[in-house]
Amino acid sequence: MDTKQASRFGFFSKTWFSGLYWQLSLTFLAVLTLLAGTYVYITVTSARTYFDAAQQRLNSQVAGRIVQYMSPFVEEGVDEGSVQRIFFNAMVINPSIEVYLLDTAGRILTNHPPNQSLLRKKVALEPLERYIASGQTLFIRGGDPRSETREKIFSAARVERNGRLSGYVYVVLTGERYDSALALLLGDHLAQLVSRTLAVTLLVAFVIGLVAFWFITRNLTEITSTVHRFREGDLTARIRLRATGELAELAQTFNQMADKMAANLEELQMLERLRRELIANISHDLRTPVTAIYGYAETLWLKKNELADTERDYYTHIIRQSAGKLQHLVEELFELSKLDALESTPQREPINIRELVQEVYQAFQLQASRKHISLSCTNGAGVTIVEIDAGMVERVLHNLVDNAIKYTPAGGSVAIRIAESAAAVEVSVADTGTGIAPDVLPYIFDRYYRRAENQPNPPPGGMGLGLVIVKKILELHHAELSVQTALNQGSRFSFRLPVRRG
Ligand code: ADP
């Protein structure tokens, strides 16, 4: 299915015979044909009307002339012989006419040519009277006695005897001969007219249409082929249009979307690479203490009777130290994954932050004095209530003080400070230790970069996730961690928490 679609697109993108192009062209052709048909119909009907009007005007006097030269009524009724003669003469001059003598009610008394089948016995007089009243100038049609419904142009005149109306001469100007001759001519003419009009109009318009549609669909073809290339995995595919308006806007939007998707994909790929490196590093970190534990434990086991007490103590010390590192790393990883999974949402409660700081300070006193570092805590007494997860913030303080002691050489100092302002309290941990190199600083909160690229060998005792955890916890408390540091002079880490009053 996919390959089928692909080949279909491939074909269309290589040529300009896109589906849309042909749909537009054929619709256009249909519209043109309809228009041409309507045009021919209107032309033919109006030409017919024009000819009829001209014919009626030209022959308006025919009936009047006939009346001038005859007196059809005698005492006994109609003088059939003389009437037929005069009607015949009129028809010799104009063979397309049919002549009728009507009585005052419109009934047909006689007609020429004779012996023709008449379907009406009577002609409505109203059109005749209107025509005569207009002075034989009105364009009007009257009933055709040879059909029940048809109407035809005519000429008509009154027949009077002794000053009284005795009937009408009614001349159908376009009789059946005329009709058949006209039908023949019109058929030919019409066929020619239609074929020429259609041929010329359609051809010219269709060619113009093809060119116009090609220009329109060219851009669409470019869009579909580019979208297709992008879908097939060519992330560099971008739509290049020489157009303005909606299509250009569509193209621009697609290009922006493609840029974004490409950037996101690149970022995802990079994160995936870093994640792999992180796992590799962590495996390495885990392997080092495990190997040490395993090696020293085996030596103890194999040489249990041969070892001096000092050696045994040394081996046991290394095993304990390595197990401690292992435990530390596993705990940190566990904690971080919990924080990442948002399993540990802060359980906030009102806490006296000064008390919490004091506890952490006391917990580190022994460690600091062993390393000959002076650890101090100012403003530890008093009450400042903040709404925090005490366990989490204790962890933050613990990590910061632990780092400060770890990265400060013997003889240095570490100072924990609490500074309260109107709305917030700032807790800071400052040391006089190694400081952080400017090129490392941007990465110390980044679990990937720092480990993967800047610190291939983490410092002893540190597994490198402490600050990541600190930052994550503070983020959950909507607090920001700030760092000020100078190489070989010391560092100061601080964060602020809102104080609850009353
Ligand atoms: P680690 O376990 O490596 O200490 P952390 O996430 O706690 O991991 O710290 C990340 C890095 O930041 C450390 O490896 C160290 O380079 C630097 N760092 C953190 N705290 C301090 C400090 N107080 N003084 C100097 N460098 C520090």
Residues whose N, C-alpha, C, O or C-beta is under 5 A from the ligand:
A	BS01	ADP	N403 A404 Y407 G433 T434 G435 I436 I444 G462 M463 G464 L465 G466 L467 V468 S491
